[in-house]
Amino acid sequence: MLARSAPLKAPLRSSASSSVVTRRGAVVSCAGGAQYRATGRRKAAIASVELVPGSGQCEVNGRPGLEYFNMSTLYMNRVYQPLEVLGLQEEYDIVIKAEGGGISAQSDAAKLGVARAILKINETARTPLKQEGLLTRDAREVERKKAGLKGARRAPQFSKR
């Protein structure tokens, strides 16, 4: 058996400082305060979200949120919705790493990730977030195509003769 010189997955490093953040979402103090990590999923999209005390900026895959979501305020409002429910939109910067799916599914995945990260900040926020339905993962997935059908359920057109 070969000895490995480095672990398979290196610990995540924060872009704001040089502190190491654990993969389980543990709070690690850094120069700007504490960081809170969580993951959200929707369809094929996965969003890793990091909340850092700041001024309310949003960064997705290294780009400003509005630029990433094609200047669509609809998708940005989805991302900020958990913070707006609690009135925290100006208190935390959001750093998102999204992959898979489309931008709509990625914004929904980020919304769930932000809500889960807020719970790590304050467990008493669970009730208002739950009432708004922000802690529920949308389990709807694309149904697979079946043999003999044109899609998941669409049958070929019937021909009488």
N, C-alpha and C positions, 0 to 999 in steps of 0.2 A: 504494500500500500504506500502510495506517495504521500509525503508530508506536505501540507499546504502552507505556503508562507503568509497568505492573507485569507481572511474569512471570505466566504462566497458573497455575502452582502455586507458592504461596509456600512457603518452607522451613518445616519443622515446628518448632514451638517447644516446649520442654519445659515441663511444668506445674510442675516443681520449681524451675527457675531460668530465666534469660533466655538461656541458651546455645542456639545453633542446632544441630540434629541433622540430619545429611545423610540423604537418602532411601536411600542404599546401605547404611545400617547402620553407618557409620563411628563409631568411638568418639570422643565429644567430652566433654572434662572439664567438670564443672560444680561448684557449691558442695558438693554432697553426694558427689562422686566421679564416676565415669564412668557413662555410660548406654549401654545396648546395645539395638539395635533389630533386630527380625526380623519376618517375615510368615509366617503359616501359613494353609493353605487346607484345606477339607473340604466336599465337595458344593458348595453355592452360597455357603457362608460364607467370609468372609475376616476374619482377625484380625491386626491390627497390634499387636505386643507390644513393650513397652519394659521392660527390667529396670534398676532403679535400686537402688543399695545402700540397704538399709533394714532393716525389722524383719519382713518377711514378709507385709505387707498386700497385698491384691489389689483392684484397682479396674477395673470393666468399664463402659465408656461413662459415666464420671463417677459411677457408683454402686458401693457395696461389692459384692464378688463374690457373696457369699451372697444378697444381696437381688436382684441381677440374675438369678441362676440359680434364683430361686424357692425359696430356702432348701434347695436340693438339694446335699448334701455329695458326691454322686456326681459331679456336674459340676465342683465345686471340686477334688475329688481328681484329676480328669483334668488340670486346669490345673497343679496342683502336682506331678504325677508326675515330670517331668524333674528338678525341684529335689530331690525326695525321694530319687531314685536316687543323687544325688551328696551328699546330706546338707546341702543349701544352703537349705532352706526358711525358715530364720530370718534369712538374710543379704541377701535381695533383695526389694524391693517390685515388684509386677507391675502395670503400667498397660496395659490392653487397650482397643483400639477395635475392636469387632466389628460386622460388618454382613452381611446376607444370611443365608439359611437359617434354621434353628431353633436353639434354645439347645443342643441336643445337638451339632449340627454346629459351632456356634460354640465350644463348649468343646473339641472335638477340634482345631479350627483353632488355638485358643489354645495347646493343648498342643504342637503342632508349632512354633508361633512361639516359645514359651519354650525348647524344646530347641535351636532354631537360634540363639537369642540367647545361650544358654549356651556354644555353640561359639565365639562371638566373644569370650567371656571367657577360655575355656580350651580350646584345640584338643585337648588330651589327654583331654578328657571324651567325645570321639567314640566310643571303644570301648564304655564302659558304656552310653551312650545308644543306640548301634546294636544292642547285644545285647538291650536291652529293646524294640527296635522303635520307638523314639520319634523317629527321624529319617526314617522312611518316610512319604511322603504317601499317604494312602488314596485311590486313584484311582477308586474306585467312584462312578459318577454315576447319576442317574435315566435310564433308557432311554426314548427318545421313543416316543410313541404312533404306531402305523402305521395307514394307511388301511385300512378294512374290518375292523379289529379293535376290540375294546372298550377295550383298553389297549395296552401294549407288545407283549404276546404272547397275551393272553386273546382267544380267538375267540368269536364269537357262538354261542349254544347251537344245537346241530345239531337240526334237525327232519326226521324221516324223511318225513312227509307234509305 
